[in-house]
Amino acid sequence: MAADAEVQRAALNRLKRARGQLDAVIRMVEEGRECEPTVTQLAAVSKALDRAGFMIISASVRECLSSADEEGREADLERLEKVFLSLA
């Protein structure tokens, strides 16, 4: 249970950081700033969102593996795989 809280805290921190970075990208576009630093910031936002998503899904997979019976586990894993692949 403590691990889940830690994953949630870490994912929220990443999402908040991404929100701040996205706000910076929006300002850069509005101000007509140069392309290279704007794209660099946008890439950082994308990476932060991806990592937060992977953290959340990873925690879900661990929970699924530890709590489901064999039959239910397979269905849950297939569902989680679809969600995971949606981040790719």
N, C-alpha and C positions, 0 to 999 in steps of 0.2 A: 504494500500500500504506500509506503514512503517513497518507493521508486517511482510510482505513478505520479505522486505529487511533485517529485523532482523533475520528471519529464515534462509535466504540465508547466511548471515554473520556467524551465529552460525554453520550451516552445513559445510561451508567452513573451519572454524576453526577446527572442528572435523576431517574433511578429511585431513587437513594439519598435524594435530597431529598424525593421523593414518599413514600418509606417513612417518613421522619421526620415529614412532615406528616400521614400517615395515623395514625401512632402518637399524634400530638397530637389528632387528631379522635376517636380511640377513647377517649382519656383524658377529653376534653371531654364525650362522651356518657356515659361511666361516672360522671362527677362531676355530671351533670345541668346542665351549663353552658347559658347562654342560646343560643337558636336562631341568631341572626344571626352571631355570630362562629364558631359551629360550621359553619354552612353556608358561610361565607366560606372557612374552612380546607378544607372538603371540595371546594369549587370549585377551590382551588389544587392540591389533589391530582390532581383530574381533568385539569386543564390540563397539569400536569407529566407525567402518564402519556401524554396525547395527544401532546405534543411529543416525548417520547422515542420513541414509536411512529412518528411521522412522520419523525423523523431516521433511524431504522433502515430504514424502507421507502425513503426517499429515497436512501440509500446503496445499497440493493439495486437500485433502478431504474438508478442511474448505472452500477453494475457490470454489470448485465444489458445495458445499451445499449452498453457498451464492449467486451464480451467475446463475445456470442453472434452466431452467424450469423443471417441474416435470418429463416429459418424458425424456428429455435429461439427467437429474440428475441421473436417474436410470441406464442408460447405462454407464455414467461416473463413477458412484460408483462401478459398476460391474468391469469395467476396472481397477480402482484403487485398488479394492480388490485383483485382480489377481496380480498386481504389489506388493502390500503389502505382500501377501502370498509368493511371490518369495523370500522375505527376510528371511522367517522362515526356 
